[in-house]
Amino acid sequence: HVTLFGDVPGRADLLLIAPSTANTISKIACGIDDTTVTTMATVALGSGVPIVVAPAMHGAMFNNPMVAENIQRLKKAGVEFVGPRMEGKKAKIAVREEIVHAVIRRLSDGKMKGRRVLIIGGSSAESMDDMRIVTNKGTGETALELVKAAYHEGADVELWMGRCSVALPSFVPIKRFESLADLEKMIPQIDQEMVLVPAALSDFTFDRKKGKLPSEAKVTKLQLKSVPKLLPLIRKKCDKVIGFKAESNVK
């Protein structure tokens, strides 16, 4: 479907080229418009319409210094690239999710452009023994929605995720943790200007038993131990921290 660019009815908000070969990328960079796609790109560049390109080609072609130079030329001209995914000897097109969110991000108002945001989500899990854990019903869904909202508005987002039941996004950096102790060790790495913590973090831990507690035992006593609150520790690394608290039977 071809939509005209320029100050005419039907003007497109964005041109997406997915997939884009090494040949197409290099032609666009050199101002060659001998195909429908390259002509559309030439007109889009000349009329200020945003362009998003998802490369797909053989790995050797992607690593060709001339192709790499042309990609850099297009980036300097404001063209945004998504992917590729390097798998073996192939530079495969980015996954559909990544392309879709890149397009939404490019079309947004960019209210958070340049802002560096960390989102900590999911559930923590505390070990009873070497085999069993105690966790909670947090899914990580709130963290995922916050990641998407911040990313769409142009923020530089990183996600730290505990145990979760949602698919992890492919378009932001992710670090995983399990226990509160794991997360506490990660806090010194924080250098973002804003941290949101919708994570379902435990208030207690255990003296971990070695091996496996016998399943034949009719009664097993476990001593709960309070753990330090992590929000104050995070607050020492970042001025803007937003915490979330789950309550039960609230009127």
Secondary structure as UniProt FT lines:
FT   TURN            9..10
FT   STRAND          15..20
FT   HELIX           22..29
FT   TURN            30..31
FT   HELIX           36..47
FT   STRAND          51..55
FT   STRAND          57..58
FT   HELIX           59..62
FT   HELIX           65..76
FT   TURN            77..78
FT   STRAND          80..81
FT   STRAND          85..87
FT   TURN            88..89
FT   STRAND          90..92
FT   HELIX           96..107
FT   TURN            111..114
FT   STRAND          116..121
FT   STRAND          126..127
FT   STRAND          133..134
FT   HELIX           141..152
FT   TURN            153..154
FT   STRAND          156..161
FT   STRAND          174..176
FT   HELIX           180..186
FT   HELIX           187..189
FT   STRAND          194..197
FT   STRAND          204..206
FT   TURN            215..216
FT   STRAND          224..226
FT   HELIX           230..235
FT   TURN            236..237
FT   STRAND          240..243
//
